[in-house]
Amino acid sequence: MNFDISTEPVGEGAYVIALSGEVDLYTAPEFKQQLLDVIGKGAKSVVVDFSNTTFIDSTTLGVLVGGVKRLRVNDGQLSLVCSDRNITKIFEITGLDRVFTIHPTREEALSKLSSQPSA
């Protein structure tokens, strides 16, 4: 199965979870566990990087929505990196492009994190 996940701390309370390959019913539970782990460590900002992702399904969307709900309880935020038109279109069709900030590059997403006012 073509799937890989890596988690990287990128600052105080900030993490990037990078996904590669297909994130679907079979691989989304691993993604969910990584997301819950970083939130459990006190993450305030999580960037999910879909740069090398070839496919996502509704299970993936459910994991993202669950993650954003958990982060919002602690005034946290979840943003996405995605330049693949097929994947960004899924967020537009479902209306989730209004829930998540979608950045075209990881660099842009990380620059937005550092420009957030600290509470």
Buried (B, 14 or more C-beta within 10 A) or exposed (E): EEBEBEBEEBEEBBBBBBBBBBBBEEBBEBBBEBBBEBBEEEBBBBBBBBBEBBBBBEBBBEBBBBBBEBBEEEEBBBBBBBEBEEBBEBBEEEEBBEBBBBBEEBEEBBEBBEEEEEE
